[in-house]
Amino acid sequence: MVRDVCPRGLHSHTFFELIFIHDGEGTQYINETAMNYKRGDLFLVAPNDNHLFKIKKPTQFFFIRFNDVFVRSPKERQRLKQLEMILSNARHEPGCVIVNEADRSYSINLLGMIIAEHQEQDLYHNELINQLINTLLILVARNINRGFPVLVNESSEKKILDILSYIQSNIYSPVKLRTVALSDHFGIAENYLGPYFKQHTNESLQQYIMKYKLRLIENRLLHTGMRVKEIADELGFTDKSHLNRIFKKYRGISPTEFKRQFFRNSFRSEKEKNG
C-alpha cells in the first residue's frame, strides 16, 4: 500500500521486523537516530526499538515480521545459526542493512519475488516464500558480518562468535569489556584470552573493540544530531578531546571534519545527479 503519511505513529513491538522500501523517499527514525530512506532500502528493527517514518514522497512499504517462535526454532537455528546474534546486534548500526551494491541488487530482486508470491498466492507459495526469506536473511547476515574480522565466518568456533556478540552487546559498558570481565564471563584464562582472540580474528582484542567503536562513532556523526561530547560519553571515552584524538589517529581527520566532508560530497553528488 502506498502511503503519504506514516501508517503508525512512533511505536515499538516485541518482534524483529524487516522493512523494505518498495518506492518513495523520506526519513526513518529508530530510537533517536534519523536516516534518510529511498527506493530499495532495507531496514531492520529489533524488539523494543522505537521507530517512525516521516514521508517525503509517497512511499510503498513491505514489512516482514519474525516472531520469537521463528527466531528460536531449532530448524531455523540450524540453517541460520548466526541469525539471532546478528539480529540482536544490528541495532547498533543504523541505516540500510544491505551495504554491498551487488547484494543490494540481489535483495531487491528477492523482495520483488516475495511480494509477487504473497500477492498471487500460487501453488506452494508459502514454501517458496520461506525459502526466499531464508536467502534474504543470509544476505543480511553477510552484510552485517562485514563488520566482523576477516577470518570470522559462519564456520568459526561458536565461542569466538559468542565473544564478538558479547563485545557488540556491551560496547557501551567499558567495564564489561575489560580482560578480567571477558575471561570470567567465558571461562578463559586472562593470559590466554588475547592470543585466542588474535588466533581466530587476526587482530587484537583491543584493536577490534576500537574499530567497532569507530564505526559506531561514524554512524552517530552521520545519522544523528548527537554532539561529539555526547558520543564520547555514550561510548566510554574520557571526554570530547579523548575521542577527537583517537578518531584523528585512526581516520586522519577530526570527527567534525569527517562529518563535514561526508555531507559536502553528498551534496556535490546530488547536485551532479540533478544536473
PyRosetta script that sets phi, psi and omega in degrees:
from pyrosetta import init, pose_from_sequence

init()
pose = pose_from_sequence("MVRDVCPRGLHSHTFFELIFIHDGEGTQYINETAMNYKRGDLFLVAPNDNHLFKIKKPTQFFFIRFNDVFVRSPKERQRLKQLEMILSNARHEPGCVIVNEADRSYSINLLGMIIAEHQEQDLYHNELINQLINTLLILVARNINRGFPVLVNESSEKKILDILSYIQSNIYSPVKLRTVALSDHFGIAENYLGPYFKQHTNESLQQYIMKYKLRLIENRLLHTGMRVKEIADELGFTDKSHLNRIFKKYRGISPTEFKRQFFRNSFRSEKEKNG")
pose.set_psi(1, 134.7)
pose.set_omega(1, 178.9)
pose.set_phi(2, -84.3)
pose.set_psi(2, 133.5)
pose.set_omega(2, -178.7)
pose.set_phi(3, -125.0)
pose.set_psi(3, 144.4)
pose.set_omega(3, 168.9)
pose.set_phi(4, -114.3)
pose.set_psi(4, -1.0)
pose.set_omega(4, 172.1)
pose.set_phi(5, -134.6)
pose.set_psi(5, 141.4)
pose.set_omega(5, -179.2)
pose.set_phi(6, -55.2)
pose.set_psi(6, 128.6)
pose.set_omega(6, -177.6)
pose.set_phi(7, -63.1)
pose.set_psi(7, -24.1)
pose.set_omega(7, 176.7)
pose.set_phi(8, -135.9)
pose.set_psi(8, 149.6)
pose.set_omega(8, 176.0)
pose.set_phi(9, -74.0)
pose.set_psi(9, -166.0)
pose.set_omega(9, 177.4)
pose.set_phi(10, -58.9)
pose.set_psi(10, 125.6)
pose.set_omega(10, -175.6)
pose.set_phi(11, -155.0)
pose.set_psi(11, 169.0)
pose.set_omega(11, 172.5)
pose.set_phi(12, -140.5)
pose.set_psi(12, 169.9)
pose.set_omega(12, 178.2)
pose.set_phi(13, -150.4)
pose.set_psi(13, 179.0)
pose.set_omega(13, -172.7)
pose.set_phi(14, -100.3)
pose.set_psi(14, 11.3)
pose.set_omega(14, -178.0)
pose.set_phi(15, -128.6)
pose.set_psi(15, 163.4)
pose.set_omega(15, 172.8)
pose.set_phi(16, -78.1)
pose.set_psi(16, 149.2)
pose.set_omega(16, -177.9)
pose.set_phi(17, -144.4)
pose.set_psi(17, 129.7)
pose.set_omega(17, 169.1)
pose.set_phi(18, -98.5)
pose.set_psi(18, 132.2)
pose.set_omega(18, -178.7)
pose.set_phi(19, -120.6)
pose.set_psi(19, 116.3)
pose.set_omega(19, -179.4)
pose.set_phi(20, -102.7)
pose.set_psi(20, 131.5)
pose.set_omega(20, 177.1)
pose.set_phi(21, -91.9)
pose.set_psi(21, 98.8)
pose.set_omega(21, -179.1)
pose.set_phi(22, -71.4)
pose.set_psi(22, -32.6)
pose.set_omega(22, 177.3)
pose.set_phi(23, -165.7)
pose.set_psi(23, 154.7)
pose.set_omega(23, 176.0)
pose.set_phi(24, 112.2)
pose.set_psi(24, 177.0)
pose.set_omega(24, 179.9)
pose.set_phi(25, -144.4)
pose.set_psi(25, 154.5)
pose.set_omega(25, 177.0)
pose.set_phi(26, 166.5)
pose.set_psi(26, -153.5)
pose.set_omega(26, -178.5)
pose.set_phi(27, -131.1)
pose.set_psi(27, 133.8)
pose.set_omega(27, 175.0)
pose.set_phi(28, -105.4)
pose.set_psi(28, 131.1)
pose.set_omega(28, 176.6)
pose.set_phi(29, -109.0)
pose.set_psi(29, 119.3)
pose.set_omega(29, 174.1)
pose.set_phi(30, -118.4)
pose.set_psi(30, 118.0)
pose.set_omega(30, -171.7)
pose.set_phi(31, 54.9)
pose.set_psi(31, -117.0)
pose.set_omega(31, -179.7)
pose.set_phi(32, -108.5)
pose.set_psi(32, 17.2)
pose.set_omega(32, -176.7)
pose.set_phi(33, -105.1)
pose.set_psi(33, 130.2)
pose.set_omega(33, 178.7)
pose.set_phi(34, -106.5)
pose.set_psi(34, 131.9)
pose.set_omega(34, 179.7)
pose.set_phi(35, -134.8)
pose.set_psi(35, 130.0)
pose.set_omega(35, 174.2)
pose.set_phi(36, -70.0)
pose.set_psi(36, 142.7)
pose.set_omega(36, 176.6)
pose.set_phi(37, -123.8)
pose.set_psi(37, 158.2)
pose.set_omega(37, 179.0)
pose.set_phi(38, -149.0)
pose.set_psi(38, 174.7)
pose.set_omega(38, -179.9)
pose.set_phi(39, -54.2)
pose.set_psi(39, 132.8)
pose.set_omega(39, 176.7)
pose.set_phi(40, 93.4)
pose.set_psi(40, -7.8)
pose.set_omega(40, 179.5)
pose.set_phi(41, -73.9)
pose.set_psi(41, 149.1)
pose.set_omega(41, 177.9)
pose.set_phi(42, -130.8)
pose.set_psi(42, 120.7)
pose.set_omega(42, -179.6)
pose.set_phi(43, -111.1)
pose.set_psi(43, 149.0)
pose.set_omega(43, 174.0)
pose.set_phi(44, -116.6)
pose.set_psi(44, 128.5)
pose.set_omega(44, 178.6)
pose.set_phi(45, -115.1)
pose.set_psi(45, 125.8)
pose.set_omega(45, -177.7)
pose.set_phi(46, -91.2)
pose.set_psi(46, 162.5)
pose.set_omega(46, 177.9)
pose.set_phi(47, -53.8)
pose.set_psi(47, 138.7)
pose.set_omega(47, 176.9)
pose.set_phi(48, 73.4)
pose.set_psi(48, 1.4)
pose.set_omega(48, 171.0)
pose.set_phi(49, -71.6)
pose.set_psi(49, 133.3)
pose.set_omega(49, 173.9)
pose.set_phi(50, -87.5)
pose.set_psi(50, 129.0)
pose.set_omega(50, 179.8)
pose.set_phi(51, -145.3)
pose.set_psi(51, 157.2)
pose.set_omega(51, -174.1)
pose.set_phi(52, -156.4)
pose.set_psi(52, 143.8)
pose.set_omega(52, 174.3)
pose.set_phi(53, -107.7)
pose.set_psi(53, 135.0)
pose.set_omega(53, 168.5)
pose.set_phi(54, -112.5)
pose.set_psi(54, 115.2)
pose.set_omega(54, -168.7)
pose.set_phi(55, -92.2)
pose.set_psi(55, 126.2)
pose.set_omega(55, 177.9)
pose.set_phi(56, -94.4)
pose.set_psi(56, -46.1)
pose.set_omega(56, 175.4)
pose.set_phi(57, -121.8)
pose.set_psi(57, 141.1)
pose.set_omega(57, -178.5)
pose.set_phi(58, -42.1)
pose.set_psi(58, 130.0)
pose.set_omega(58, -169.2)
pose.set_phi(59, -122.2)
pose.set_psi(59, 138.1)
pose.set_omega(59, 174.3)
pose.set_phi(60, -107.9)
pose.set_psi(60, 115.5)
pose.set_omega(60, -178.4)
pose.set_phi(61, -99.9)
pose.set_psi(61, 150.6)
pose.set_omega(61, 169.7)
pose.set_phi(62, -133.2)
pose.set_psi(62, 121.7)
pose.set_omega(62, -174.5)
pose.set_phi(63, -106.9)
pose.set_psi(63, 133.1)
pose.set_omega(63, 171.6)
pose.set_phi(64, -120.3)
pose.set_psi(64, 119.8)
pose.set_omega(64, -175.3)
pose.set_phi(65, -112.4)
pose.set_psi(65, 137.1)
pose.set_omega(65, -179.0)
pose.set_phi(66, -117.2)
pose.set_psi(66, 114.3)
pose.set_omega(66, 178.3)
pose.set_phi(67, -85.0)
pose.set_psi(67, 175.8)
pose.set_omega(67, -175.2)
pose.set_phi(68, -62.2)
pose.set_psi(68, -32.1)
pose.set_omega(68, -179.3)
pose.set_phi(69, -62.5)
pose.set_psi(69, -41.7)
pose.set_omega(69, -179.4)
pose.set_phi(70, -67.1)
pose.set_psi(70, -48.2)
pose.set_omega(70, -175.0)
pose.set_phi(71, -62.7)
pose.set_psi(71, -36.4)
pose.set_omega(71, -174.4)
pose.set_phi(72, -98.9)
pose.set_psi(72, 2.4)
pose.set_omega(72, 179.7)
pose.set_phi(73, -62.9)
pose.set_psi(73, 129.2)
pose.set_omega(73, 179.6)
pose.set_phi(74, -55.7)
pose.set_psi(74, -37.4)
pose.set_omega(74, 179.4)
pose.set_phi(75, -62.3)
pose.set_psi(75, -47.0)
pose.set_omega(75, -178.9)
pose.set_phi(76, -72.1)
pose.set_psi(76, -34.4)
pose.set_omega(76, 178.6)
pose.set_phi(77, -64.3)
pose.set_psi(77, -32.7)
pose.set_omega(77, 179.2)
pose.set_phi(78, -69.7)
pose.set_psi(78, -39.5)
pose.set_omega(78, -176.6)
pose.set_phi(79, -79.4)
pose.set_psi(79, -33.0)
pose.set_omega(79, -177.2)
pose.set_phi(80, -132.7)
pose.set_psi(80, 70.3)
pose.set_omega(80, -169.3)
pose.set_phi(81, -66.2)
pose.set_psi(81, -19.3)
pose.set_omega(81, 179.3)
pose.set_phi(82, -95.0)
pose.set_psi(82, -0.5)
pose.set_omega(82, -171.8)
pose.set_phi(83, -56.5)
pose.set_psi(83, -50.5)
pose.set_omega(83, -175.4)
pose.set_phi(84, -61.9)
pose.set_psi(84, -41.9)
pose.set_omega(84, 178.7)
pose.set_phi(85, -63.2)
pose.set_psi(85, -43.9)
pose.set_omega(85, -178.6)
pose.set_phi(86, -63.6)
pose.set_psi(86, -47.9)
pose.set_omega(86, -179.6)
pose.set_phi(87, -63.3)
pose.set_psi(87, -36.6)
pose.set_omega(87, -178.0)
pose.set_phi(88, -69.4)
pose.set_psi(88, -28.5)
pose.set_omega(88, -174.7)
pose.set_phi(89, -104.5)
pose.set_psi(89, -10.8)
pose.set_omega(89, -177.3)
pose.set_phi(90, -63.1)
pose.set_psi(90, -25.5)
pose.set_omega(90, -176.3)
pose.set_phi(91, -61.6)
pose.set_psi(91, -21.8)
pose.set_omega(91, -178.0)
pose.set_phi(92, -72.4)
pose.set_psi(92, -16.6)
pose.set_omega(92, -174.9)
pose.set_phi(93, -123.6)
pose.set_psi(93, 91.1)
pose.set_omega(93, -176.0)
pose.set_phi(94, -66.5)
pose.set_psi(94, 158.6)
pose.set_omega(94, 178.0)
pose.set_phi(95, 116.3)
pose.set_psi(95, -179.7)
pose.set_omega(95, 178.8)
pose.set_phi(96, -60.5)
pose.set_psi(96, 132.8)
pose.set_omega(96, -176.1)
pose.set_phi(97, -79.2)
pose.set_psi(97, -11.9)
pose.set_omega(97, 175.9)
pose.set_phi(98, -102.6)
pose.set_psi(98, 108.8)
pose.set_omega(98, -175.0)
pose.set_phi(99, -104.6)
pose.set_psi(99, -20.3)
pose.set_omega(99, 179.1)
pose.set_phi(100, -84.6)
pose.set_psi(100, 130.8)
pose.set_omega(100, -173.6)
pose.set_phi(101, -62.6)
pose.set_psi(101, -41.5)
pose.set_omega(101, 178.8)
pose.set_phi(102, -64.0)
pose.set_psi(102, -42.5)
pose.set_omega(102, 179.4)
pose.set_phi(103, -66.2)
pose.set_psi(103, -31.5)
pose.set_omega(103, 177.5)
pose.set_phi(104, -62.1)
pose.set_psi(104, -42.8)
pose.set_omega(104, 177.9)
pose.set_phi(105, -63.5)
pose.set_psi(105, -43.1)
pose.set_omega(105, 178.0)
pose.set_phi(106, -60.2)
pose.set_psi(106, -45.5)
pose.set_omega(106, -175.7)
pose.set_phi(107, -64.9)
pose.set_psi(107, -38.6)
pose.set_omega(107, 178.4)
pose.set_phi(108, -62.8)
pose.set_psi(108, -42.1)
pose.set_omega(108, 178.2)
pose.set_phi(109, -66.1)
pose.set_psi(109, -43.6)
pose.set_omega(109, 179.1)
pose.set_phi(110, -60.3)
pose.set_psi(110, -45.5)
pose.set_omega(110, -178.5)
pose.set_phi(111, -67.9)
pose.set_psi(111, -33.1)
pose.set_omega(111, 174.7)
pose.set_phi(112, -61.6)
pose.set_psi(112, -40.7)
pose.set_omega(112, 177.9)
pose.set_phi(113, -67.6)
pose.set_psi(113, -41.5)
pose.set_omega(113, 178.9)
pose.set_phi(114, -61.4)
pose.set_psi(114, -44.8)
pose.set_omega(114, 179.8)
pose.set_phi(115, -62.5)
pose.set_psi(115, -44.6)
pose.set_omega(115, -179.3)
pose.set_phi(116, -62.2)
pose.set_psi(116, -43.5)
pose.set_omega(116, 179.3)
pose.set_phi(117, -65.9)
pose.set_psi(117, -38.0)
pose.set_omega(117, 178.7)
pose.set_phi(118, -64.3)
pose.set_psi(118, -36.9)
pose.set_omega(118, -178.6)
pose.set_phi(119, -78.7)
pose.set_psi(119, -40.1)
pose.set_omega(119, -173.9)
pose.set_phi(120, -79.9)
pose.set_psi(120, -30.6)
pose.set_omega(120, -179.6)
pose.set_phi(121, 54.2)
pose.set_psi(121, 42.4)
pose.set_omega(121, -178.8)
pose.set_phi(122, -76.0)
pose.set_psi(122, 176.8)
pose.set_omega(122, -179.0)
pose.set_phi(123, -55.7)
pose.set_psi(123, 134.5)
pose.set_omega(123, 179.9)
pose.set_phi(124, 62.4)
pose.set_psi(124, 24.0)
pose.set_omega(124, -176.2)
pose.set_phi(125, -64.5)
pose.set_psi(125, -36.1)
pose.set_omega(125, 179.6)
pose.set_phi(126, -63.9)
pose.set_psi(126, -44.6)
pose.set_omega(126, 179.8)
pose.set_phi(127, -63.2)
pose.set_psi(127, -41.7)
pose.set_omega(127, -179.5)
pose.set_phi(128, -67.6)
pose.set_psi(128, -41.9)
pose.set_omega(128, 178.4)
pose.set_phi(129, -60.5)
pose.set_psi(129, -42.9)
pose.set_omega(129, 178.8)
pose.set_phi(130, -60.3)
pose.set_psi(130, -42.0)
pose.set_omega(130, 178.9)
pose.set_phi(131, -65.7)
pose.set_psi(131, -41.7)
pose.set_omega(131, -180.0)
pose.set_phi(132, -65.1)
pose.set_psi(132, -40.0)
pose.set_omega(132, 179.0)
pose.set_phi(133, -66.2)
pose.set_psi(133, -40.4)
pose.set_omega(133, 177.1)
pose.set_phi(134, -60.4)
pose.set_psi(134, -40.7)
pose.set_omega(134, 177.7)
pose.set_phi(135, -64.7)
pose.set_psi(135, -41.4)
pose.set_omega(135, 178.0)
pose.set_phi(136, -60.8)
pose.set_psi(136, -42.5)
pose.set_omega(136, -179.8)
pose.set_phi(137, -65.1)
pose.set_psi(137, -34.2)
pose.set_omega(137, 176.1)
pose.set_phi(138, -64.2)
pose.set_psi(138, -39.7)
pose.set_omega(138, 176.2)
pose.set_phi(139, -62.2)
pose.set_psi(139, -43.9)
pose.set_omega(139, 177.9)
pose.set_phi(140, -60.3)
pose.set_psi(140, -44.8)
pose.set_omega(140, 179.5)
pose.set_phi(141, -59.4)
pose.set_psi(141, -44.0)
pose.set_omega(141, -178.5)
pose.set_phi(142, -62.6)
pose.set_psi(142, -40.0)
pose.set_omega(142, -178.4)
pose.set_phi(143, -72.3)
pose.set_psi(143, -39.7)
pose.set_omega(143, 177.8)
pose.set_phi(144, -69.3)
pose.set_psi(144, -36.1)
pose.set_omega(144, -179.3)
pose.set_phi(145, -71.3)
pose.set_psi(145, -8.7)
pose.set_omega(145, 174.8)
pose.set_phi(146, -62.5)
pose.set_psi(146, -17.9)
pose.set_omega(146, 176.3)
pose.set_phi(147, -81.6)
pose.set_psi(147, -10.8)
pose.set_omega(147, 178.2)
pose.set_phi(148, -81.8)
pose.set_psi(148, 158.8)
pose.set_omega(148, 175.6)
pose.set_phi(149, -56.0)
pose.set_psi(149, 152.5)
pose.set_omega(149, -171.1)
pose.set_phi(150, -60.2)
pose.set_psi(150, -30.8)
pose.set_omega(150, -178.1)
pose.set_phi(151, -79.7)
pose.set_psi(151, -10.5)
pose.set_omega(151, -175.4)
pose.set_phi(152, -91.6)
pose.set_psi(152, 129.1)
pose.set_omega(152, 176.8)
pose.set_phi(153, -149.4)
pose.set_psi(153, -171.4)
pose.set_omega(153, -174.2)
pose.set_phi(154, -65.6)
pose.set_psi(154, -15.8)
pose.set_omega(154, -179.8)
pose.set_phi(155, -97.2)
pose.set_psi(155, 2.1)
pose.set_omega(155, -179.8)
pose.set_phi(156, -67.0)
pose.set_psi(156, 160.7)
pose.set_omega(156, 177.5)
pose.set_phi(157, -56.6)
pose.set_psi(157, 141.6)
pose.set_omega(157, -179.8)
pose.set_phi(158, -58.7)
pose.set_psi(158, -36.5)
pose.set_omega(158, -176.0)
pose.set_phi(159, -64.4)
pose.set_psi(159, -40.7)
pose.set_omega(159, -179.3)
pose.set_phi(160, -69.0)
pose.set_psi(160, -35.2)
pose.set_omega(160, 175.5)
pose.set_phi(161, -65.3)
pose.set_psi(161, -38.3)
pose.set_omega(161, 177.9)
pose.set_phi(162, -65.8)
pose.set_psi(162, -37.9)
pose.set_omega(162, 178.7)
pose.set_phi(163, -65.0)
pose.set_psi(163, -45.0)
pose.set_omega(163, 178.6)
pose.set_phi(164, -62.3)
pose.set_psi(164, -42.1)
pose.set_omega(164, 177.9)
pose.set_phi(165, -62.4)
pose.set_psi(165, -42.7)
pose.set_omega(165, 179.8)
pose.set_phi(166, -62.1)
pose.set_psi(166, -43.7)
pose.set_omega(166, 179.8)
pose.set_phi(167, -61.1)
pose.set_psi(167, -46.7)
pose.set_omega(167, -179.3)
pose.set_phi(168, -63.3)
pose.set_psi(168, -41.1)
pose.set_omega(168, -178.1)
pose.set_phi(169, -68.8)
pose.set_psi(169, -26.7)
pose.set_omega(169, -175.6)
pose.set_phi(170, -114.8)
pose.set_psi(170, 23.2)
pose.set_omega(170, -175.4)
pose.set_phi(171, -63.0)
pose.set_psi(171, -21.4)
pose.set_omega(171, -179.9)
pose.set_phi(172, -91.9)
pose.set_psi(172, 3.3)
pose.set_omega(172, -178.2)
pose.set_phi(173, -123.5)
pose.set_psi(173, 84.3)
pose.set_omega(173, -176.4)
pose.set_phi(174, -52.7)
pose.set_psi(174, -34.3)
pose.set_omega(174, -178.8)
pose.set_phi(175, -61.4)
pose.set_psi(175, -37.9)
pose.set_omega(175, -178.2)
pose.set_phi(176, -74.7)
pose.set_psi(176, -12.1)
pose.set_omega(176, -179.2)
pose.set_phi(177, -100.3)
pose.set_psi(177, 2.1)
pose.set_omega(177, 175.6)
pose.set_phi(178, -68.2)
pose.set_psi(178, 151.9)
pose.set_omega(178, -177.8)
pose.set_phi(179, -55.5)
pose.set_psi(179, -41.8)
pose.set_omega(179, -178.4)
pose.set_phi(180, -63.2)
pose.set_psi(180, -38.4)
pose.set_omega(180, -179.9)
pose.set_phi(181, -69.4)
pose.set_psi(181, -43.4)
pose.set_omega(181, 178.4)
pose.set_phi(182, -64.8)
pose.set_psi(182, -42.1)
pose.set_omega(182, 179.6)
pose.set_phi(183, -61.3)
pose.set_psi(183, -44.2)
pose.set_omega(183, -179.4)
pose.set_phi(184, -66.7)
pose.set_psi(184, -41.8)
pose.set_omega(184, -176.6)
pose.set_phi(185, -66.8)
pose.set_psi(185, -38.3)
pose.set_omega(185, -174.7)
pose.set_phi(186, -104.1)
pose.set_psi(186, 1.3)
pose.set_omega(186, 177.4)
pose.set_phi(187, 66.0)
pose.set_psi(187, 35.9)
pose.set_omega(187, 178.2)
pose.set_phi(188, -115.5)
pose.set_psi(188, 133.0)
pose.set_omega(188, 179.7)
pose.set_phi(189, -57.7)
pose.set_psi(189, 141.0)
pose.set_omega(189, -176.9)
pose.set_phi(190, -55.6)
pose.set_psi(190, -42.6)
pose.set_omega(190, -176.5)
pose.set_phi(191, -75.7)
pose.set_psi(191, -8.1)
pose.set_omega(191, 179.2)
pose.set_phi(192, -104.0)
pose.set_psi(192, -20.9)
pose.set_omega(192, -175.6)
pose.set_phi(193, -58.3)
pose.set_psi(193, -48.6)
pose.set_omega(193, -179.0)
pose.set_phi(194, -59.4)
pose.set_psi(194, -53.2)
pose.set_omega(194, 177.8)
pose.set_phi(195, -60.0)
pose.set_psi(195, -37.6)
pose.set_omega(195, 179.0)
pose.set_phi(196, -62.7)
pose.set_psi(196, -45.6)
pose.set_omega(196, -179.9)
pose.set_phi(197, -64.1)
pose.set_psi(197, -44.7)
pose.set_omega(197, -179.1)
pose.set_phi(198, -63.6)
pose.set_psi(198, -39.2)
pose.set_omega(198, -180.0)
pose.set_phi(199, -61.4)
pose.set_psi(199, -37.6)
pose.set_omega(199, -174.4)
pose.set_phi(200, -93.7)
pose.set_psi(200, -14.7)
pose.set_omega(200, -176.2)
pose.set_phi(201, -124.0)
pose.set_psi(201, -14.2)
pose.set_omega(201, -177.7)
pose.set_phi(202, 66.0)
pose.set_psi(202, 21.0)
pose.set_omega(202, 171.7)
pose.set_phi(203, -149.0)
pose.set_psi(203, 157.9)
pose.set_omega(203, -177.3)
pose.set_phi(204, -74.6)
pose.set_psi(204, 161.4)
pose.set_omega(204, 179.1)
pose.set_phi(205, -58.4)
pose.set_psi(205, -45.7)
pose.set_omega(205, -178.6)
pose.set_phi(206, -68.6)
pose.set_psi(206, -34.5)
pose.set_omega(206, 176.1)
pose.set_phi(207, -61.9)
pose.set_psi(207, -44.1)
pose.set_omega(207, -179.1)
pose.set_phi(208, -64.6)
pose.set_psi(208, -45.7)
pose.set_omega(208, -179.9)
pose.set_phi(209, -59.7)
pose.set_psi(209, -43.8)
pose.set_omega(209, -178.6)
pose.set_phi(210, -68.2)
pose.set_psi(210, -41.5)
pose.set_omega(210, 178.5)
pose.set_phi(211, -61.6)
pose.set_psi(211, -39.3)
pose.set_omega(211, -179.7)
pose.set_phi(212, -68.2)
pose.set_psi(212, -41.3)
pose.set_omega(212, 177.5)
pose.set_phi(213, -62.5)
pose.set_psi(213, -39.6)
pose.set_omega(213, 180.0)
pose.set_phi(214, -63.1)
pose.set_psi(214, -38.9)
pose.set_omega(214, 177.3)
pose.set_phi(215, -64.5)
pose.set_psi(215, -38.9)
pose.set_omega(215, 178.2)
pose.set_phi(216, -67.0)
pose.set_psi(216, -39.4)
pose.set_omega(216, 177.7)
pose.set_phi(217, -60.3)
pose.set_psi(217, -45.5)
pose.set_omega(217, 179.8)
pose.set_phi(218, -60.1)
pose.set_psi(218, -42.8)
pose.set_omega(218, 178.4)
pose.set_phi(219, -63.3)
pose.set_psi(219, -41.3)
pose.set_omega(219, 178.9)
pose.set_phi(220, -63.9)
pose.set_psi(220, -40.8)
pose.set_omega(220, -179.2)
pose.set_phi(221, -64.6)
pose.set_psi(221, -40.4)
pose.set_omega(221, -173.2)
pose.set_phi(222, -88.6)
pose.set_psi(222, -26.2)
pose.set_omega(222, -170.8)
pose.set_phi(223, -119.3)
pose.set_psi(223, 1.7)
pose.set_omega(223, 177.9)
pose.set_phi(224, -134.3)
pose.set_psi(224, 170.8)
pose.set_omega(224, 176.2)
pose.set_phi(225, -96.7)
pose.set_psi(225, 15.3)
pose.set_omega(225, -177.6)
pose.set_phi(226, -65.2)
pose.set_psi(226, 142.1)
pose.set_omega(226, 174.7)
pose.set_phi(227, -83.3)
pose.set_psi(227, 160.5)
pose.set_omega(227, -177.5)
pose.set_phi(228, -58.9)
pose.set_psi(228, -38.4)
pose.set_omega(228, 179.2)
pose.set_phi(229, -62.4)
pose.set_psi(229, -40.4)
pose.set_omega(229, 179.6)
pose.set_phi(230, -65.5)
pose.set_psi(230, -39.1)
pose.set_omega(230, 178.4)
pose.set_phi(231, -66.5)
pose.set_psi(231, -41.0)
pose.set_omega(231, 178.7)
pose.set_phi(232, -60.7)
pose.set_psi(232, -43.9)
pose.set_omega(232, 178.7)
pose.set_phi(233, -63.5)
pose.set_psi(233, -42.8)
pose.set_omega(233, -176.9)
pose.set_phi(234, -64.0)
pose.set_psi(234, -38.0)
pose.set_omega(234, -173.4)
pose.set_phi(235, -100.2)
pose.set_psi(235, 10.6)
pose.set_omega(235, 171.2)
pose.set_phi(236, 81.0)
pose.set_psi(236, 20.9)
pose.set_omega(236, 173.9)
pose.set_phi(237, -79.3)
pose.set_psi(237, 154.9)
pose.set_omega(237, -177.9)
pose.set_phi(238, -58.6)
pose.set_psi(238, -45.3)
pose.set_omega(238, 178.4)
pose.set_phi(239, -165.8)
pose.set_psi(239, -174.6)
pose.set_omega(239, -179.1)
pose.set_phi(240, -59.7)
pose.set_psi(240, -41.6)
pose.set_omega(240, -178.4)
pose.set_phi(241, -63.3)
pose.set_psi(241, -38.7)
pose.set_omega(241, 178.9)
pose.set_phi(242, -62.3)
pose.set_psi(242, -46.1)
pose.set_omega(242, 178.6)
pose.set_phi(243, -63.0)
pose.set_psi(243, -45.4)
pose.set_omega(243, 179.7)
pose.set_phi(244, -57.1)
pose.set_psi(244, -43.3)
pose.set_omega(244, -177.9)
pose.set_phi(245, -65.6)
pose.set_psi(245, -44.3)
pose.set_omega(245, -179.7)
pose.set_phi(246, -67.2)
pose.set_psi(246, -44.0)
pose.set_omega(246, -179.0)
pose.set_phi(247, -61.9)
pose.set_psi(247, -44.0)
pose.set_omega(247, -179.2)
pose.set_phi(248, -66.8)
pose.set_psi(248, -34.0)
pose.set_omega(248, 178.6)
pose.set_phi(249, -61.7)
pose.set_psi(249, -42.1)
pose.set_omega(249, -175.5)
pose.set_phi(250, -91.3)
pose.set_psi(250, -30.2)
pose.set_omega(250, -175.1)
pose.set_phi(251, -108.4)
pose.set_psi(251, -11.9)
pose.set_omega(251, 176.1)
pose.set_phi(252, 84.3)
pose.set_psi(252, -9.6)
pose.set_omega(252, 178.1)
pose.set_phi(253, -139.2)
pose.set_psi(253, 165.5)
pose.set_omega(253, 179.2)
pose.set_phi(254, -75.5)
pose.set_psi(254, 160.1)
pose.set_omega(254, 176.1)
pose.set_phi(255, -55.7)
pose.set_psi(255, -40.4)
pose.set_omega(255, -179.3)
pose.set_phi(256, -63.6)
pose.set_psi(256, -43.4)
pose.set_omega(256, 179.5)
pose.set_phi(257, -68.8)
pose.set_psi(257, -35.7)
pose.set_omega(257, 176.7)
pose.set_phi(258, -58.9)
pose.set_psi(258, -47.0)
pose.set_omega(258, 179.8)
pose.set_phi(259, -65.5)
pose.set_psi(259, -42.5)
pose.set_omega(259, -179.1)
pose.set_phi(260, -63.1)
pose.set_psi(260, -43.7)
pose.set_omega(260, -179.7)
pose.set_phi(261, -64.0)
pose.set_psi(261, -41.1)
pose.set_omega(261, -178.9)
pose.set_phi(262, -60.1)
pose.set_psi(262, -49.7)
pose.set_omega(262, -176.3)
pose.set_phi(263, -73.2)
pose.set_psi(263, -29.0)
pose.set_omega(263, 175.6)
pose.set_phi(264, -65.6)
pose.set_psi(264, -44.5)
pose.set_omega(264, 179.6)
pose.set_phi(265, -67.9)
pose.set_psi(265, -37.4)
pose.set_omega(265, 178.5)
pose.set_phi(266, -64.6)
pose.set_psi(266, -42.4)
pose.set_omega(266, 179.4)
pose.set_phi(267, -64.0)
pose.set_psi(267, -40.8)
pose.set_omega(267, 179.4)
pose.set_phi(268, -64.3)
pose.set_psi(268, -44.1)
pose.set_omega(268, -179.4)
pose.set_phi(269, -63.2)
pose.set_psi(269, -41.7)
pose.set_omega(269, 179.8)
pose.set_phi(270, -65.5)
pose.set_psi(270, -38.5)
pose.set_omega(270, 179.8)
pose.set_phi(271, -66.2)
pose.set_psi(271, -41.4)
pose.set_omega(271, 179.0)
pose.set_phi(272, -66.5)
pose.set_psi(272, -38.2)
pose.set_omega(272, -179.8)
pose.set_phi(273, -65.0)
pose.set_psi(273, -36.9)
pose.set_omega(273, -178.2)
pose.set_phi(274, -87.0)
pose.set_psi(274, -0.3)
pose.set_omega(274, 177.6)
pose.set_phi(275, 80.9)
pose.dump_pdb("model.pdb")
